[in-house]
Amino acid sequence: MERLEIVDTGRRRRFSDAEKIRIVEESLSAPRMGSATARRHGIAVPLLFAWRKAYRDGQLGNEAASFYPVRLD
């Protein structure tokens, strides 16, 4: 019988919007392929394509824009 060892992969990595933009722009520059860029950065290809869509839709780079000033009287 074969013995399997389970290795903890650690915590999930978090990328800032600036890092995502840098990776997306790298993937869009010719002649690089998206899959090669994803492998180079250790991310899944579908995640890279989701970031590309967010980049096209203008949803990356607005980390501070999610808070709005509120005045309470």
C-alpha positions in Angstrom: 0.0 0.0 0.0 1.3 3.5 -0.9 1.5 6.1 1.8 0.4 9.7 1.0 1.7 12.7 2.8 -0.4 15.8 3.0 1.5 19.1 3.0 0.0 22.3 4.2 0.0 24.9 1.4 -0.1 27.8 3.8 -2.2 30.9 3.7 -3.9 32.2 0.5 -1.8 34.9 -1.2 -3.3 38.4 -1.4 -2.4 40.7 -4.3 -2.7 44.4 -4.2 -4.4 46.2 -7.1 -1.0 47.5 -8.2 0.4 43.9 -8.3 -2.7 42.7 -10.3 -2.3 45.6 -12.8 1.4 44.8 -13.3 0.6 41.1 -13.9 -2.3 41.9 -16.2 -0.3 44.4 -18.2 2.6 41.8 -18.5 0.1 39.2 -19.8 -1.2 41.6 -22.4 2.2 42.6 -23.8 3.1 40.7 -26.9 4.3 38.0 -27.4 3.5 36.7 -23.9 0.6 34.2 -23.4 -1.7 34.5 -20.5 -1.1 30.9 -19.4 2.7 31.5 -19.3 2.3 34.7 -17.3 -0.1 32.9 -14.8 2.4 30.1 -14.3 5.3 32.5 -13.8 3.4 34.2 -11.0 1.9 31.1 -9.5 -1.7 31.9 -10.2 -4.5 30.0 -11.9 -5.3 31.0 -15.6 -9.0 31.7 -14.8 -7.9 34.1 -12.1 -5.7 36.0 -14.5 -8.5 36.3 -17.0 -10.9 37.5 -14.2 -8.3 40.2 -13.4 -8.0 41.1 -17.1 -11.8 41.6 -17.2 -11.7 43.8 -14.1 -8.9 45.7 -15.7 -10.8 46.3 -18.9 -13.9 47.3 -16.9 -11.9 49.8 -14.8 -12.4 47.9 -11.6 -8.7 47.6 -10.7 -6.7 50.5 -9.1 -9.6 51.9 -7.1 -8.8 50.5 -3.7 -9.4 53.7 -1.9 -12.6 54.5 -3.9 -14.7 52.0 -1.9 -15.1 54.4 1.0 -17.3 57.5 0.9 -17.4 60.3 3.4 -20.6 60.3 5.4 -21.9 63.2 7.5 -24.1 62.3 10.5 -26.2 65.0 12.0 
